[in-house]
Amino acid sequence: MMNAQPTKLSKDVMDKLPPAASGQYIVRDTEEPGFFVVVGARTKTFTVQVDVVSPLGKRSTKKRAVGKWPEVSVADARKAAREAKVEIAREGGGREGGALTFGAAWVELRAAMEQEVAAGRRSAATVRGYDYCYRLLSAWEKTPLAKLSDHTPEVRKRHRELSTESGPSSANGAMVFLRRVYNYARKRRLDPKLPHFNPVDSIDFNPQQRRDTAMGASDLAGWHKKLRALPNPVRQEFHLFCLLSGSRPGALTVARWEHLDMKRRVLHIPKPKGGERRAFDIPLSRAMIACLARVRRAGRMVNAVNAAEWIFPGEGARSHRADFAGHIVAYQEDREALPKFGGDLRQTYKTLSPEAGLSKTDLMILMNHADGDVSDGYMTRSKVAEAYLRGQQETMSRYIMECIRRG
């Protein structure tokens, strides 16, 4: 059986894989370790492979088919592969000489997090972030967690390497992820012999400062001029709506027309950062409603099929990702074309709010921030009058648009 070049499996990739001329060949997925597709003359079978060591030290490789294409999608097959890893680990795999490995511990933690996502207690974005951290540390997949505790110089060395290769922030994030995996393994007693000392406690984290990328009032006119020069009108309105709402861009990329309630003048965000339990409504100002009216017209021109469902539809075949989902996925722009976007606009909203006259509490509710202090925890956000919040949103939008016009 031959190995083809590894790639990130997607619908486009699967559709283009040619049948095997003779025998079978495999294509490994670069996103999920051990996950691959076996391509034959007539079938394409998703498979997961796990190398395991029994408590008695016997080494073996376990493979399990998790679905056939196209009956099973890539996303569902990848999920099934992760679940199969959990089952294999519970059957005695995922151990090196009887000791729990880093990879097996992450499989267990990931399964628990997926359950929380399904229950609405956690955002799927957190799991995706941890997947990225795991890839940074994937060289330790078969390394016993206990060995990492006993060899902290190696952990510190990897932190230094990642600081150079991926940046200080990613290096710190990878170590925070390792700490979480280790603590979970100890709490759940996945390995009763796991030392109490967490290897991450030996790390000196890179100093990090909060990004200061907000615009001032005098910057808005120039930014808006560049915004209107972008070739895609849907992306123009997306960035403007980000600024007017102060919302996290990831939440807006998946906004649907069914989430819009014009009678109450709110846009419902069902799965923000923090999961379904943090769901909230964005009050809509006149400027925001005008923005939505423009994007509805623009969406029909850019992608009529998906514009019926998604408020900010993507560009179809020209989307930023092969596994296009119908909506904007990558919202980043060339900094020369548009210097501020995404989190920059959320910071701008917060920075300008005192100038517009919003209180700290108003801002906390409108931006769906976590409770700032003990007294905030006693406030039932859903009971705050919608009319009052719309008025505060109107005040904020009016100030922003006036700054744009003054320029």
N, C-alpha and C positions, 0 to 999 in steps of 0.2 A: 504494500500500500504506500503510495507516494504522498509526500507533503507538498502542498502548494504554498505560495508566499502568504504568511499570516496577514490578516486584514480585519478591520472592524466589520463584522457581519451586519448587513442591512438588507432591506427589500431589494434595492437596486443590485447589490452584490449577488444575492441569491438568484435573482432573475437571470443574471448574466453568466452564472457558472455553467460551463458546457458539460454535457454528459461525459462520463469516463469512456475513453476509446476502448479500454480493456481493463478489467479489474475494478479497482476503486482508487480514489485519491481523497485526501482530507485538506480542509482549509480551516486553520485555527483562528479563533476570535481574539483580537488584541485587547478587548475590553474585559472579558471574563476569563481568568486563568483556567485552563483545563477544559474549556468549552470549544467545540469544533463541529463542523458538518462533514459527514462522510458522503461523498458524491459517487454514485454508481452509474450504470448505463441508463437506468430508468428512475432511480430514487435519489433523494437528498435527505439524509437522516441526521438530525441534531443529536449530538452525543456529548457526554461529560466524562472526563477521565480523572481519577484521583489516585495518587500514589500513597499507599498506606503501609504502616508497620504495626503489626499486632503487639500486644503486651509481652509476648514471648520473643519478640525481635524478628519475626518472619515478615519479609518484605513482599508486597504484591501490588499489582495495579488493578484497580477496579474501574470498569467502564459501564456506562448505562445510557441507553437510548432514551431521549426525552421528547421525541416527536419527529414527524416528517413534514418537510416543506412540500406544498404550500398550506397543508391543512393546519399547521401550527406556525404562527408568526415568529419572527426572530425574537421579539421582545418576550413573548410567552415562553419560548424555548430557553432563552437566557434565564428567565425566572425559574423555570422548572429545573434547570441545571443547578442553580443555587440551592434549591430545595433538596435536590438529590445529594448534593454535597453534605447537607445537614444530616440526611438519613445515613449516609455512608459513615460520617463521623460518629454518629450514635451507635452504629453497628460495630465500632471498634477501629474505624479508620481515623486518619488525621492525627496519628500519634507516632512519635519517633522514639522507639525503644520503650514504649509505654507512657511517654510524657506528652502532654498536650502541645501541639504546635501552634504557632502564631496564625497560620492559615485556617486551621480548624476552629480556633477560638473566634476568629472573625466571621466564619460561616455561621456559628451559633449566634453571635451578637447580631449579625445582619438579619437573620431569620426573625429574631425578636423585634428588631426595628421595623421590619416589613409588616409585622402584625400591628404595631403601633400606627404605622401609616394607614393601613387598611381600616383601623378603628378611628382614624381622624385625630389621633393624639400627637402625631409628628408629621412634619413635612417631608415629602419625598426628596426634596432638595438636600436635606441633611444626609440622607443615605447616599445620594450621588456624590456629595462632597467627601464622604468617608471612602467611597469606592476609589476616588482619585488618590486619597491618602494611602490606601492599601496598595495601589499600583506603585507609589513611590517607595514602599517598603516591601515589595513583592519578593525581593531576594531572600527574605526571611520566611517565606511561606511555609517551609518544612522545618524551620528552626524551632525547637522547644522553647516555650515562653520562659521556663525556668532557666534556660541557658542565657537568655537575654538579661535576666536578673543577675546572673553570676558574672556576666561579661559586660558590665556597663561601659568600659572604654570603647567597645565596638558600637554601642548605641550613641555615645557622644561623637564618635568619628562619623557615623552616618548623618547625624544632625549637621555637622560641619560641612560634609559633602553636599547635602541637600541645600544648605544655605548658599553655596556657590552655584550649584546646578539649576536649582528651581527658585531660588530667592529666599530671603529670610522669613517671609510670611508663610510660604508653603512648607518650609522646614519646621517651623513652629507648629503648624497645623498637623503635620505628620506625627510629631511627637505627642501632641494632645490626643490624637487618634490612638496611638499605641498605648497611652496611659488608660484610655477608656476601655480598650480591648482587654488589657491586663486586669484592670479592676473588675470588669464584668466576669472574667474567668474565675477570679478569686471569690467574688460574691456568690456565683452560682456553683462553686466548688466543682468546676469542670475538670480540675486536676488537684486532688487533695494535697499533693506534695508541692504545690506552687509556693515559692517563697513569699513572705509578706512584703519584701522590699520591691517597690515598683521601679523598674529600670529608668523610667523617665525622671524620677526624682533626682537623678544625678546630672540632669541637663541644666546648663545655663542658657535660658531662652534668649533669642535675639531680641533686642529692644525694638518695639514697634510703636509708631505714633499714628494717631487717627488721621486719615487722609483729609487734607484741607483743600478741597477742590471746588468749593462753592463759588458761585458768581455773586457779585454785588449788584445793586440796582442799576448802576451805570453800565454794566456789562451786558444787560439783557437785550438792548436794541441791536448791538452788533451780532450777538448770538442768534437772534431771531432772523436777521437778514441772511445769515449763512444757512439757517434752518430752511428757509423758503427757497434756497438754491439747490436743495437736495433733489435728485431726479425722481424719487419715489414719493408721491403725495401721501401714501399710507404711513410711511416712516416719518414724514414731516409731522403729521397729526399725532403719531405715537409719542414722539419726543415732547411735543407741546403739552399733551395730556399728562405725561410724566411730571413736567414742571408744574402744571396747574394743580395737580392732585398731591404731589409729594409722595406718590406711591412707589413701592419697590417695582422696578421694571419687570421682573420675572412674573409678578402677579398679573400685570397688564397684558403680557404677551399671550396669555391663555384666557383672556376675558372673552366671553361669548355674549351675543345679543340677548340671549335668554336671561342673562344676569342683569340686564338693564330694566329698571322699573321707572318709567317716565311719570307715572302717576305720583309716586313718592319722590321722584327726582333723585334716585340713588343708583349706583352701580354696585352690585353685590360681589364681594370677593370671597368665594367659598373655601378656598384652600390657600391662605397666605402662609408666610413663614410662621412655623409653629403648628401647622396643621389645621384641621377643621374646627377645632375648639377656639381658634383665634379668628374665625370668619367674621367679617364686618362689612358695613356699607360705606361707600364713598359718597358723601353728599355732592351734588352736582351744581355748580354755578352756571350762569348764563354762558360764560365763555367756554366752559367745559361741554355744555350741551351743543354749542355751535361747532366745537371741535369734533364731537361725535357725528353730527350731521354731515360735516365735510368728509369724514373718513368713511361714512357709509357710501357716499357717492364715489369716492376714490377707490374703495375696495372693489366695487363692481367693475371698475376699469382695469385694476391690477390683476384681480383673480376672482371673477364672477362666481365661480363654483364655491369657493371657500368663504367668500364674503357674506354669504347667507348665514353662516354659523359663527365665524370669528369676527370680533370687532376690528382686530388688526391682522388681516390675512397676509400670508407670505406671498412670494412671487412664483409659486409652483416649481417648475423645473429649475428656475434660477435661485431657488432658496439656498440658504447658507449651509444646509445639511442634506445629505442624501436621503435620510429617513424622514423626509419632510412631513410635518404633522398638520399642515393646513394654515398655520398661523406663523407670525414672526417668531423666530427662534433666537437668532443672534441679532441683538439690537445695537451692537457696537458700530461706530462709524469711523472713517478715517479722521484723525484729529485735525488734519488740515481742512477737511470739508466741514466738520462740526466739532469744535473743541470740547464741548461738554455734552454728556449724555448719561443715561442710567443713574448710577448712584450720585453723580455730580449734581443732577437736577434735584434729587431728594435732599441733598445737603443745602442746595440753594433755597429750596422751599423753607427749610428749617431756619436758615440764616436770615431770610427776609421777613419771617413771621413777626418778630417784635416790631419791625418798622411798619408793618401793616396793622398792628394793634392786637394781634392774637395773644392770648395768655398761654402759659405753659400747659395748663390743663386742656385748653382747646387744641393745641398742637398735638398733645399726646393722643387724643382721641382721633383726630383727623388723620394722623399718620399711622395709627394702630401700633403705637409704641407699647412695650411692656410697661407695667406699673412702675412709676418712678420712685415712689416711697411708700411707706406703710399706709398713709392716709388715702393714696390713690387706690389701694386695693379694696377699700370699702365702697368705691363708686361702681354702680352698675351701668356700664357704658350704654347698653341697649336702651336704657330708660332716659338717657339724655335727649331732650326734645330735638326732633329732626329739624324743625323749623329754625331753631337756634343754630344748629350746626351748619345748615345751609346758609344762614346769614353770615356766619364766620367764614365759610368757604367763599362766599360771594365777595366778602371784604378782601380776602387774600387774592382772589383772581383779579379783582378790580385793580389792586395795587400793582400786581405783576404786569397786567396789560397796559396800565398807564405808564409804567417804566419803559415798556417796549415802545409805546407811541412817542414818548418824550424824546427818545433818541433819534 
